[in-house]
Each structure stands twice: as C-alpha cells, then as structure tokens.
Amino acid sequence: MKSLKWTFLLTFFLSGLAYADYGCHFVLNSRLETPLNAAGKKIAIRFTSRQDMSLIGVSFYCEQAVIPPAYQVELREDIKGMPSTAILESASVTPKGGCWNTVPFNNLPLFPGKVYHIVIEQDATRGGQHLVGIIDSQHFASIAYGDHLNPFDPTDEKPDPRLNVLTFDGETWQTLDRQPLYALHGAGSKYQGNPYDSFEELPIHGNGTSQDRSDDVLRGEALHPHSGLSAKGFAVRLRKQGQPTAPLNYRVYVINFLQHKTTLAFTGQALQPDQVTDSFQWVTIGIHKEDHAQSFPPECRYVVFQSDSGRPVSQSPGCEDCYVLSEVGNSGGLGEAADMTFDSGAHRSRETFSIDGGATWIDRFERDANVVIIGDLGATGESPELGDIPTPEPWYRDWTP
C-alpha cells in the first residue's frame, strides 16, 4: 500500500500539467488568541500582497474584549521578516469581542509581491498629549488566529510562504506559525485575506433506518472546476464516530440550475469502516474503474458522501456509528467574505447537504467542506499513466515553497 501511495504522489507532482486536484484544502480545528493586556505588547499579521490595491479598510477578528482600551491598527512594511518601525497608515478602534472588526484606511497603495504587516497595539494617547485608558489583565482585547497554518490564499490556494502571525512582548518579535484571520478591503471591489474563522464537523449517517435511504443525511461540497477534469478519485478529510457498520459511499450529482434539479451521475463505495480512524485525516479515495470515464466539465457538480450506518444524537457531532466530514467557514459579520473563500465566491463552490437522501439540497454559503477532486486535466501530448489510487491512503499536500 505504501509503495502505491508514493508512486501516486510522485506521478501526481511530476506531471503537474496533466494532473491536478481541485477543492478546498484549507484546515482549521480551533481559534487561538493572544491577549494584548500590557503596554508594549503587539501582534502582527504578515502577508504578501497579491495585486495592486488602494487599501480602504482592514479587518481582524477580536476574540475577547474586556473593558478594552483603544488599539491602533497599523500597516507596516516588512524588514527581514519583521515589521518595520515606520507606520504607513493607521486607524484607532476600541474592539468589540467575538466578531470581526473593521477600520478604515485612506487609499493606501499596496504593490503585488510585496510583504506587509498589519500591527495591532495599544493606542495609548489616542492622538492626544497624555496617556488615556487602562490596559491590564482586567482591561484588554485579544486577537484571534487559527491553530493550523495554511500558507496559501484561500481563494485559489496560491502559496504565500511569508504568511504568518507574530507577537511582540515588549522586547522581541516571535513567529507563531499560526493562521492569520484578516481581510484587506480595496477600492474597486478588490479583496484579500482569510475569512475562515470557524470549524464544524459534518455528520454523515443513515438516520437510524439502514434499509431506507430516503431520510439519509448526506454531506459534501458543490465544486465548479475551471476547466474539464476527468476524475480519478477524491481526497477528503474525515473521521468516524463510534463504530459504523456500513461503508461510506461517494455520490456525484449533475445540477440543472435553471430547473433547480439534481440528477445522480455516478456513485460508488469510498471506504470500509475499518479504513478510517476516529481522528480527522486526509485520505484518498479511488473512483471505480468503470467510472474513470466520468468527467467534471467546467460546471457545478455536487460531490457528496452517504452511508447506511449511523443515527442522529443530540451530542456533538450530531451522530453515532457514523462518519464525520470536516469543513471551514465564516461565522458572519465580515464584508465580502464570499469573495475570499475558496473559489472566490459562493456561486462557484460551497458546502452542501441533504437530509432526505438527496431529494432536496441546502447550500451553505461562505462555508466549504474539505472535499477535493483528483483528476486528469486532459493536457495534450504524452503523460504518465496514473494507476489506480489506493483506497484509502493518507493524503497531504506539500506546501513547502
């Protein structure tokens, strides 16, 4: 099995023009936070600008605000990985906790390929001549970030090796290797950042009626490849809950958006219960040989998962003896969040589910399930033959720049 895995991965990466994957690889397990509860403490979000932008606003996520003082949100250039002491632009805000906070900037130009820092620190004087406000363990705000560093832009997964979170203790900067939560708002509807501030577990089960699939709970992702893709398999991040007795199956639906109707294109067995653990992991799932000819045109398809096993329960994750798919999303309150999620908009790709076995569907915008299509782009010329993908195998993507 291991040799098959490495053969697949080597073939996959060396034949980038012929083979590709398409879907949301972004991972978040929980939000972390750093309290700015003393004078001199700072936090910085480091990023690479993707485009020419006239910056008119910056957003960040404040986890807690306990009778907070005012804070200054600054844009600085990068010097050897650390924020410059020179402030390009700044704005003052008294943050609100448990939500996104946005401050206005005055058309500050950003340049593509250049590294910047958003620095947040106490605004001690608020433009006056003396200290105002109190900052201590009872008067502070904490800035949130993700636990898992995804060093790429969520929209198209273009790598940003400089992306990170840094903290300053009054003497030195420290790099945390955590995922920034931030957004840049530019004139002319230009955006950049990471809106994924929350994580959910998506239960997949047979609703306690293993012989009746009409009430099954199906979960997955609506995916809209940008070009034709001949599917060879899927990569999904999932786990099992309890002891499922039936396999996990994949289903692919064609969508007629004019009639709001879905039609099952093909289905097959993804994995057996003993082929997945009780902890989340990426696995590859090979599509059956008879389905290899199934193609994904540059149109929307539902890629979802179903099982006869399992029943609903009131405790998290909402089912027992079932399968659970991971996802990421925006909790709300961030302007234009959909433009910064995977595929740059909810009408291309978004999380979807059904509670009636696939008869009707509910789309969850600004949220994305960890579902990826692995396939052949159909490039011209000779390309190595991709063998059967083992089912399942650990899947991971090398983001090393």
C-alpha positions as CSV (number, residue, x, y, z in Angstrom):
1,M,0.0,0.0,0.0
2,K,2.8,2.5,0.9
3,S,4.5,1.9,-2.5
4,L,1.3,2.6,-4.3
5,K,0.8,5.8,-2.3
6,W,4.3,7.1,-3.1
7,T,4.0,6.1,-6.7
8,F,0.8,8.1,-7.0
9,L,2.2,11.1,-5.2
10,L,5.4,11.2,-7.3
11,T,3.4,10.8,-10.5
12,F,1.0,13.4,-9.4
13,F,3.5,16.1,-8.6
14,L,5.8,15.5,-11.5
15,S,3.0,15.7,-14.1
16,G,1.6,19.0,-13.0
17,L,0.4,19.9,-16.5
18,A,-1.6,16.7,-16.8
19,Y,-2.8,16.0,-13.3
20,A,-4.3,18.3,-10.8
21,D,-6.6,18.4,-7.8
22,Y,-9.5,20.8,-7.3
23,G,-11.2,21.6,-4.0
24,C,-10.8,23.1,-0.5
25,H,-7.6,22.0,1.3
26,F,-8.0,24.7,4.0
27,V,-7.9,23.3,7.5
28,L,-8.9,24.9,10.8
29,N,-9.5,23.0,14.0
30,S,-9.9,25.8,16.5
31,R,-9.3,29.5,17.1
32,L,-6.5,30.6,19.3
33,E,-5.9,34.1,20.8
34,T,-3.2,36.4,22.1
35,P,-4.4,39.0,24.8
36,L,-2.9,42.5,24.4
37,N,-3.0,43.2,28.1
38,A,0.1,45.2,28.8
39,A,1.7,48.3,27.3
40,G,4.2,47.3,24.6
41,K,2.5,44.0,23.7
42,K,1.7,43.8,20.0
43,I,0.5,41.3,17.4
44,A,1.3,41.3,13.7
45,I,-0.2,39.6,10.6
46,R,2.3,39.1,7.9
47,F,1.2,38.7,4.3
48,T,2.2,39.1,0.7
49,S,0.1,41.5,-1.4
50,R,-1.3,39.7,-4.4
51,Q,-2.2,42.7,-6.5
52,D,-2.1,46.5,-6.9
53,M,-4.6,47.7,-4.4
54,S,-5.7,51.0,-3.0
55,L,-6.4,49.9,0.6
56,I,-9.5,51.5,2.1
57,G,-10.0,49.1,5.1
58,V,-8.6,46.3,7.2
59,S,-10.5,43.7,9.2
60,F,-9.3,41.4,12.1
61,Y,-11.1,39.1,14.5
62,C,-11.2,40.0,18.1
63,E,-11.8,37.0,20.4
64,Q,-12.4,38.9,23.7
65,A,-12.9,42.5,24.7
66,V,-12.9,43.0,28.4
67,I,-13.5,46.8,29.1
68,P,-10.7,47.3,26.5
69,P,-8.6,50.4,25.8
70,A,-8.3,51.7,22.3
71,Y,-5.9,50.0,19.9
72,Q,-4.1,51.2,16.9
73,V,-4.3,49.1,13.7
74,E,-1.2,49.9,11.5
75,L,0.1,48.9,8.1
76,R,3.9,48.5,8.0
77,E,6.4,47.2,5.5
78,D,8.5,44.1,6.1
79,I,12.2,44.1,7.0
80,K,13.7,40.6,7.2
81,G,10.5,39.0,8.3
82,M,9.7,41.6,11.0
83,P,7.6,44.7,10.9
84,S,9.3,48.0,10.1
85,T,9.2,50.7,12.7
86,A,7.8,53.1,10.1
87,I,3.9,53.2,10.0
88,L,2.5,53.6,6.5
89,E,-1.1,54.1,7.7
90,S,-3.1,53.7,10.9
91,A,-6.5,53.9,12.4
92,S,-7.7,53.7,16.0
93,V,-10.5,51.4,17.3
94,T,-12.0,50.1,20.6
95,P,-12.6,46.5,19.6
96,K,-15.7,44.5,20.1
97,G,-15.2,40.9,21.2
98,G,-16.4,37.7,19.5
99,C,-16.6,39.2,16.0
100,W,-14.8,40.9,13.1
101,N,-13.7,44.5,13.5
102,T,-13.0,46.7,10.5
103,V,-11.1,50.0,10.5
104,P,-10.9,52.5,7.5
105,F,-7.7,53.4,5.7
106,N,-7.2,56.3,3.3
107,N,-6.4,54.7,-0.1
108,L,-3.0,53.4,0.9
109,P,-1.3,51.8,-2.2
110,L,-0.2,48.2,-1.9
111,F,2.0,46.5,-4.5
112,P,1.9,42.9,-5.8
113,G,4.6,40.6,-4.4
114,K,5.5,43.0,-1.6
115,V,5.3,41.8,2.1
116,Y,3.5,43.8,4.7
117,H,2.4,43.6,8.3
118,I,-0.9,44.5,10.0
119,V,0.3,45.5,13.5
120,I,-2.2,45.9,16.4
121,E,-1.1,47.6,19.6
122,Q,-2.5,49.9,22.3
123,D,-3.3,53.4,21.2
124,A,-2.0,54.9,24.4
125,T,-2.8,58.6,23.7
126,R,-5.5,58.5,21.1
127,G,-3.9,61.4,19.3
128,G,-3.5,63.5,22.5
129,Q,-0.6,64.5,24.6
130,H,-1.1,62.2,27.6
131,L,-2.0,58.6,28.3
132,V,-5.7,57.6,28.2
133,G,-7.3,54.3,29.1
134,I,-6.2,51.4,31.2
135,I,-4.5,48.2,29.9
136,D,-4.0,45.2,32.2
137,S,-5.5,41.8,33.0
138,Q,-8.9,43.4,33.5
139,H,-8.8,45.8,30.6
140,F,-7.7,44.3,27.3
141,A,-8.7,42.8,23.9
142,S,-7.4,39.5,22.5
143,I,-6.7,39.0,18.8
144,A,-7.7,35.6,17.2
145,Y,-6.0,33.4,14.7
146,G,-6.2,29.8,13.5
147,D,-4.4,26.9,15.0
148,H,-3.2,25.4,11.7
149,L,-1.1,27.4,9.3
150,N,-2.3,27.1,5.7
151,P,0.4,29.1,3.8
152,F,-1.7,29.9,0.8
153,D,-4.5,32.2,-0.3
154,P,-7.9,30.5,0.3
155,T,-9.4,31.6,-3.0
156,D,-7.2,29.7,-5.4
157,E,-4.6,28.2,-3.0
158,K,-1.7,30.2,-4.5
159,P,1.2,29.8,-2.0
160,D,2.2,32.7,0.3
161,P,5.3,31.4,2.2
162,R,5.5,34.7,4.2
163,L,2.0,34.4,5.7
164,N,2.2,34.1,9.5
165,V,1.3,35.6,12.9
166,L,3.9,37.3,15.1
167,T,3.8,38.6,18.6
168,F,5.9,41.3,20.4
169,D,6.4,41.0,24.2
170,G,8.0,44.5,24.5
171,E,11.5,43.4,23.5
172,T,11.4,40.9,20.6
173,W,9.2,39.6,17.9
174,Q,8.3,35.9,17.8
175,T,6.8,34.0,14.9
176,L,3.9,31.7,15.9
177,D,3.4,29.6,12.8
178,R,-0.3,30.1,13.1
179,Q,-3.0,31.1,10.6
180,P,-3.9,34.8,10.3
181,L,-7.5,35.9,10.4
182,Y,-7.6,39.1,8.4
183,A,-9.1,40.9,5.4
184,L,-7.9,43.7,3.1
185,H,-10.6,45.9,1.5
186,G,-9.5,47.7,-1.6
187,A,-11.1,50.3,-3.8
188,G,-12.8,48.9,-6.9
189,S,-14.0,45.7,-5.2
190,K,-10.6,44.2,-4.6
191,Y,-10.2,41.9,-1.6
192,Q,-7.6,39.6,0.0
193,G,-7.4,37.7,3.2
194,N,-8.6,34.7,5.2
195,P,-12.3,34.7,6.2
196,Y,-12.3,31.2,7.7
197,D,-12.9,31.9,11.4
198,S,-14.8,28.7,12.4
199,F,-14.8,24.9,12.0
200,E,-17.6,22.4,12.1
201,E,-18.0,18.7,12.0
202,L,-20.4,17.4,9.3
203,P,-22.3,14.2,10.3
204,I,-23.0,11.6,7.6
205,H,-25.4,8.9,8.6
206,G,-28.4,6.7,7.7
207,N,-30.7,8.4,10.3
208,G,-31.2,5.1,12.1
209,T,-33.1,3.5,9.2
210,S,-30.4,1.5,7.4
211,Q,-32.9,-0.1,5.0
212,D,-34.4,3.3,4.0
213,R,-32.2,5.8,2.2
214,S,-34.9,8.4,1.8
215,D,-34.0,10.0,5.1
216,D,-30.2,9.7,4.9
217,V,-28.1,12.8,5.8
218,L,-25.6,13.4,3.0
219,R,-22.8,16.0,3.2
220,G,-20.2,17.3,0.8
221,E,-19.2,20.2,-1.5
222,A,-20.6,21.8,-4.6
223,L,-17.5,22.1,-6.9
224,H,-17.1,24.1,-10.1
225,P,-13.8,23.2,-11.9
226,H,-12.5,26.0,-14.1
227,S,-11.7,23.5,-16.9
228,G,-12.6,20.0,-17.8
229,L,-11.4,17.4,-15.4
230,S,-11.5,13.6,-15.8
231,A,-11.9,12.4,-12.2
232,K,-9.6,9.6,-10.9
233,G,-10.5,9.9,-7.3
234,F,-11.2,12.2,-4.3
235,A,-9.3,13.5,-1.3
236,V,-11.4,14.1,1.8
237,R,-10.6,14.9,5.4
238,L,-12.8,12.8,7.7
239,R,-13.1,10.5,10.7
240,K,-15.6,8.0,12.1
241,Q,-17.7,8.4,15.2
242,G,-18.4,5.3,17.2
243,Q,-18.5,2.0,15.2
244,P,-20.1,2.4,11.8
245,T,-21.3,-0.9,10.3
246,A,-21.7,0.1,6.7
247,P,-19.3,1.6,4.2
248,L,-19.0,5.2,3.3
249,N,-20.1,5.9,-0.3
250,Y,-19.5,8.7,-2.7
251,R,-22.1,10.3,-4.9
252,V,-21.8,12.8,-7.8
253,Y,-24.8,14.8,-8.9
254,V,-25.3,16.9,-12.0
255,I,-27.1,20.2,-11.3
256,N,-29.6,21.8,-13.6
257,F,-29.6,25.3,-12.1
258,L,-32.4,26.6,-14.3
259,Q,-34.8,23.9,-13.0
260,H,-33.2,23.7,-9.5
261,K,-32.9,19.9,-10.1
262,T,-30.2,17.4,-9.4
263,T,-29.6,14.1,-11.2
264,L,-27.3,11.4,-9.8
265,A,-24.4,10.9,-12.3
266,F,-22.5,8.1,-10.6
267,T,-21.8,6.6,-7.2
268,G,-19.6,4.0,-5.6
269,Q,-18.0,2.7,-2.4
270,A,-15.4,5.1,-0.8
271,L,-14.1,3.1,2.1
272,Q,-14.9,0.5,4.8
273,P,-15.4,1.4,8.5
274,D,-12.0,-0.2,9.4
275,Q,-10.2,2.0,6.8
276,V,-10.7,5.3,8.7
277,T,-9.8,6.3,12.2
278,D,-11.6,8.3,14.9
279,S,-9.3,11.3,14.3
280,F,-9.5,13.6,11.3
281,Q,-7.1,12.7,8.5
282,W,-6.8,13.3,4.8
283,V,-7.4,10.2,2.7
284,T,-7.5,9.4,-1.0
285,I,-10.5,7.6,-2.5
286,G,-10.1,6.0,-5.9
287,I,-13.1,6.1,-8.2
288,H,-14.0,2.7,-9.6
289,K,-12.5,1.7,-12.9
290,E,-15.9,1.7,-14.6
291,D,-16.4,5.3,-13.5
292,H,-13.0,6.6,-14.7
293,A,-14.6,8.0,-17.8
294,Q,-16.8,10.2,-15.7
295,S,-15.8,13.8,-16.4
296,F,-16.3,17.0,-14.5
297,P,-16.9,19.8,-17.1
298,P,-16.5,23.4,-16.1
299,E,-19.9,23.3,-14.5
300,C,-21.1,22.8,-10.9
301,R,-21.3,19.3,-9.5
302,Y,-22.3,18.0,-6.1
303,V,-19.6,15.7,-4.6
304,V,-21.2,14.2,-1.5
305,F,-20.9,11.2,0.8
306,Q,-23.5,8.8,2.1
307,S,-23.7,5.8,4.5
308,D,-26.4,3.4,5.6
309,S,-24.9,3.3,9.1
310,G,-25.5,5.7,11.9
311,R,-28.2,7.6,13.8
312,P,-28.7,11.1,15.0
313,V,-27.9,12.1,18.6
314,S,-28.1,15.4,20.5
315,Q,-24.4,15.4,21.5
316,S,-21.7,16.7,19.2
317,P,-21.0,15.9,16.3
318,G,-24.7,15.0,15.9
319,C,-24.5,11.3,15.1
320,E,-23.2,8.0,16.4
321,D,-21.8,5.0,14.5
322,C,-21.3,7.3,11.5
323,Y,-18.8,9.3,9.5
324,V,-17.9,12.9,10.0
325,L,-16.5,15.3,7.4
326,S,-14.5,18.4,8.3
327,E,-15.2,21.9,7.0
328,V,-14.3,25.6,7.4
329,G,-16.4,28.7,7.2
330,N,-17.1,32.3,8.1
331,S,-19.4,32.9,11.0
332,G,-20.7,36.2,9.6
333,G,-20.0,39.9,10.0
334,L,-17.2,40.2,7.5
335,G,-18.0,42.3,4.4
336,E,-17.5,40.4,1.1
337,A,-16.4,37.2,2.9
338,A,-17.6,35.1,0.0
339,D,-15.1,36.8,-2.3
340,M,-12.3,35.5,-0.1
341,T,-13.5,31.9,0.4
342,F,-12.4,29.0,-1.8
343,D,-13.0,29.8,-5.5
344,S,-13.8,33.4,-4.9
345,G,-17.5,33.2,-4.5
346,A,-20.4,31.2,-3.2
347,H,-21.8,30.6,-6.6
348,R,-18.8,28.6,-7.7
349,S,-18.1,26.4,-4.7
350,R,-19.8,26.0,-1.4
351,E,-20.8,23.4,1.2
352,T,-24.0,21.5,0.6
353,F,-26.1,18.9,2.4
354,S,-29.3,16.9,2.2
355,I,-31.5,15.4,5.0
356,D,-33.8,13.4,2.7
357,G,-31.4,11.1,0.9
358,G,-30.6,13.6,-1.9
359,A,-34.1,14.6,-3.0
360,T,-33.5,18.2,-2.0
361,W,-30.4,20.2,-1.1
362,I,-29.4,23.0,1.1
363,D,-26.3,25.1,0.2
364,R,-24.2,26.8,3.0
365,F,-22.6,29.9,1.5
366,E,-19.3,31.2,2.9
367,R,-18.6,27.6,4.1
368,D,-16.5,24.9,2.4
369,A,-16.2,21.2,3.1
370,N,-12.8,19.5,2.8
371,V,-13.6,17.7,-0.5
372,V,-11.1,17.6,-3.4
373,I,-11.4,16.1,-6.9
374,I,-8.3,14.4,-8.1
375,G,-8.1,14.1,-11.9
376,D,-6.6,14.4,-15.3
377,L,-6.8,17.9,-16.9
378,G,-6.7,16.3,-20.3
379,A,-3.5,18.1,-21.4
380,T,-2.3,17.4,-24.9
381,G,0.7,15.2,-25.5
382,E,2.1,12.1,-23.7
383,S,1.8,12.0,-20.0
384,P,2.5,9.2,-17.4
385,E,-0.4,6.9,-16.8
386,L,-1.9,7.3,-13.4
387,G,-2.6,3.9,-11.8
388,D,-5.4,3.0,-9.5
389,I,-5.5,5.2,-6.5
390,P,-5.4,3.1,-3.3
391,T,-8.4,3.4,-1.0
392,P,-7.9,4.9,1.4
393,E,-4.4,6.3,1.9
394,P,-3.1,9.3,3.9
395,W,-3.3,12.4,1.8
396,Y,-1.3,15.6,2.3
397,R,-0.1,18.4,0.1
398,D,3.5,19.7,0.2
399,W,3.2,23.5,0.6
400,T,7.0,24.0,1.1
401,P,8.0,26.9,-1.0
